[in-house]
Amino acid sequence: MQSFLTGRFILAFIFIGVVSAGVSALLFSPQVGFLNWITGFFAAMTPLRFFGVAVTILAAAGIGYVAARIGTDPIALGLVPVGSGYTYGRRLSINASTGKTELVSRTADDALDDIDSMVGLGPVKSEINKLLASLEVERRRREQNLSVSATSRHMVFTGPPGVGKTVVARALGDIYRSLGVLRKGHLIEADRSQLVGGYVGQTAMKTLEVCRSALDGVLFIDEAYSLAASEWKGDFGREAIETLLKYMEDHRDRLIVIVAGYPTEMHRFIASNPGLASRFTKTIDFPPYQVSELCEIFRSMATEQQYLLPIGFEQKLSPWIEQQRNDPQWGNARSMRTLLEKVREAHALRTSQDAEANLAEFHLADIEAAIRDS
């Protein structure tokens, strides 16, 4: 019931009104009963009274709807100007990262701050700068009453795990919401297990449910190539693709889909279906992090958790990174976070019995112990 009423303010108001009437009848006329109370109410109804009740209900529903929209979507109502929270002309720093600021409600500038704070990813930041420039020009053309050509905003993110694809997708949703491209700009993450069912008809229902939850926002499908990976006729991955493509076509202005995965597999996936190739015309490649960048990411994570790293920690980490990055399970930034957790465990083991130990400082021995345990 909750999922059915979500977003349907008028129906929710009517439902609450009926329930309230029933409760009132039971409280004030328990001997009459709800049905008899309703019957008597309508029997005594005059045209003028009916008109008054109808106007009251519609007015209350309208007020409730506007109040809900103000709370959830002030941009669409014009209470917050389109572009509020975005500095026009701003571009990302390609060769440097800035300090990260934690925020609860993010504007476009906040989202760009998040991307700017990410280590490396120069090619990604360059592509986002192109998107920003295009959005700004579209806005200026509209202001000058010039035509704006329809543009596909669906994208392909290629790259290994742990290089920031999800972070960038979430930031793009915030940017598009602030600039009025999307009404909500929220991010819905999905993979094959959430889209594909086990019997005929289930896949379409699951895929539609995910698509509806992402409407007016961004749908991020990780390892999207798994939808087309099997040639077995009992596999329903292709049904999910066809359902997704139809939904994208029917709601082309209200949904942005980003599919992500390894480069080779994603190129093969897009080429497997003409509908995919015609809709996903923009590809952003996320390169693997370099060793020096991963050391900087490790430092940033430790600093964020209020830990100091010892001098020379890079010399301990670099050989381990060089060895581990050839493993198919290597997760780039995710692997660095996992290592940091092990360093914290080694640090806790070393300092727990020492009342004088510095609880905010890692030793090289902590890093060495974590590497041995990895």
Secondary structure, DSSP 8 states (H G I E B T S, - for coil): -HHHHTT-HHHHHHHHHHHHHHHHHHHH-TTT-HHHHHHHHHHT--HHHHHHHHHHHHHHHHHHHHHHHHHH-TTTTTSS-TTTT--TT----SS--------SS--HHHHHHHHHTSSS-HHHHHHHHHHHHHHHHHHHHHHTT---------EEEE--TTSSHHHHHHHHHHHHHHTTSSSS--EEEE-HHHH--SSTTHHHHHHHHHHHHHTTEEEEEETGGGGG----TT--HHHHHHHHHHHHHHTTTTEEEEEEE-HHHHHHHHHT-HHHHHH--EEEE-----HHHHHHHHHHHHHHTT-B--TTHHHHHHHHHHHHTTSTT--THHHHHHHHHHHHHHHHHHHTT-TTS-TTB--HHHHHHHHHT-
